[in-house]
Amino acid sequence: MHSEVVASRSADQRDSSRESRNGGSPQLDAVSLAIIQQLQEDGRRPYAAIGKAVGLSEAAVRQRVQKLLDQGVMQIVAVTDPLTVGFRRQAMVGINVEGDVESIADALTDMSEVEYVVMTAGSFDILAEIVCEDDDHLLDVINKRIRALPGVRSTESFVYLKLKKQTYMWGTR
């Protein structure tokens, strides 16, 4: 057991030096990827069961998971179906901006209805996923809050009719 702790500390030191060479992005080894995959299959899976699957002790898995959380590599959250919790309208909104795209993206992240913000290259400068209670709520968010942001030139809304696939398994492909 003592050798696992030492090996773990050595791996942590190697990870830190790799992070600095890669612009701060942590490099994930095969064991960390396997832990992520286990948690993607079942976010409540016990650390002891994960340890058996990946060849580590429960304590070593706990440490690795905490490090992955601290580094922002992953989050462990409850994912809900918006329809079942009262949010009947979802839309992706394409936004074109004049000037600083990042300031608009930052303002969008402060809106509770905005679940996802990405700056893009292509037809839109920003894509934002919006989750609302109903059409009136969506109209209010787009018309009175997003379009009112200084620098927003135009928006185009893509209202979701039916969600066919939503997965979070892409993290270890």
Backbone hydrogen bonds, N-H to C=O, Kabsch-Sander energy under -0.5 kcal/mol:
donor,donor_aa,acceptor,acceptor_aa,energy
5,V,1,M,-1.6
6,V,2,H,-2.2
7,A,3,S,-2.8
8,S,4,E,-2.6
9,R,5,V,-2.5
10,S,6,V,-2.5
11,A,7,A,-2.5
12,D,8,S,-2.3
13,Q,9,R,-2.2
14,R,10,S,-2.4
15,D,11,A,-2.9
16,S,12,D,-2.2
17,S,13,Q,-1.9
18,R,14,R,-2.3
19,E,15,D,-2.6
20,S,16,S,-1.7
21,R,17,S,-1.3
22,N,18,R,-1.4
23,G,20,S,-0.8
24,G,19,E,-3.2
25,S,22,N,-1.2
28,L,26,P,-0.5
33,L,29,D,-2.2
34,A,30,A,-2.0
35,I,31,V,-2.3
36,I,32,S,-2.4
37,Q,33,L,-2.4
38,Q,34,A,-2.2
39,L,35,I,-2.2
40,Q,36,I,-2.3
41,E,37,Q,-1.8
42,D,38,Q,-1.6
45,R,42,D,-2.0
50,I,46,P,-2.1
51,G,47,Y,-2.9
52,K,48,A,-2.0
53,A,49,A,-1.9
54,V,50,I,-2.1
55,G,51,G,-1.8
56,L,51,G,-1.9
61,V,57,S,-2.2
62,R,58,E,-2.5
63,Q,59,A,-2.3
64,R,60,A,-2.4
65,V,61,V,-3.0
66,Q,62,R,-2.4
67,K,63,Q,-2.3
68,L,64,R,-2.6
69,L,65,V,-2.4
70,D,66,Q,-2.9
71,Q,67,K,-2.3
72,G,69,L,-1.2
73,V,68,L,-1.9
74,M,68,L,-1.1
77,V,75,Q,-0.6
79,V,77,V,-0.6
80,T,78,A,-0.5
84,T,81,D,-1.1
85,V,81,D,-0.8
85,V,82,P,-0.8
86,G,83,L,-1.1
87,F,82,P,-2.8
88,R,86,G,-0.8
88,R,133,E,-1.3
89,R,132,C,-2.2
91,A,130,I,-2.1
92,M,158,F,-2.3
93,V,128,A,-3.0
94,G,92,M,-0.5
94,G,156,E,-3.2
95,I,126,I,-3.0
96,N,154,S,-2.8
98,E,151,G,-3.3
99,G,97,V,-0.5
101,V,99,G,-0.7
104,I,100,D,-1.1
105,A,101,V,-2.5
106,D,102,E,-2.5
107,A,103,S,-1.9
108,L,104,I,-2.3
109,T,105,A,-1.9
110,D,106,D,-0.8
110,D,107,A,-0.6
111,M,108,L,-1.7
114,V,111,M,-1.3
115,E,113,E,-0.7
115,E,129,E,-2.6
116,Y,129,E,-1.0
118,V,127,L,-2.3
120,T,125,D,-2.5
125,D,95,I,-1.7
126,I,95,I,-1.9
127,L,118,V,-2.5
128,A,93,V,-2.2
129,E,116,Y,-2.3
130,I,91,A,-3.3
130,I,128,A,-0.5
131,V,113,E,-2.5
132,C,89,R,-3.4
138,L,134,D,-2.2
139,L,135,D,-2.8
140,D,136,D,-2.2
141,V,137,H,-2.4
142,I,138,L,-2.6
143,N,139,L,-3.0
144,K,140,D,-1.9
145,R,140,D,-0.8
145,R,141,V,-0.8
146,I,141,V,-2.7
147,R,142,I,-2.7
149,L,146,I,-1.7
152,V,149,L,-2.1
153,R,96,N,-2.6
153,R,151,G,-0.7
154,S,96,N,-1.5
156,E,94,G,-2.2
158,F,92,M,-2.8
159,V,157,S,-0.5
160,Y,90,Q,-2.8
164,K,162,K,-0.6
171,G,168,Y,-0.5
172,T,169,M,-1.0
173,R,170,W,-1.0
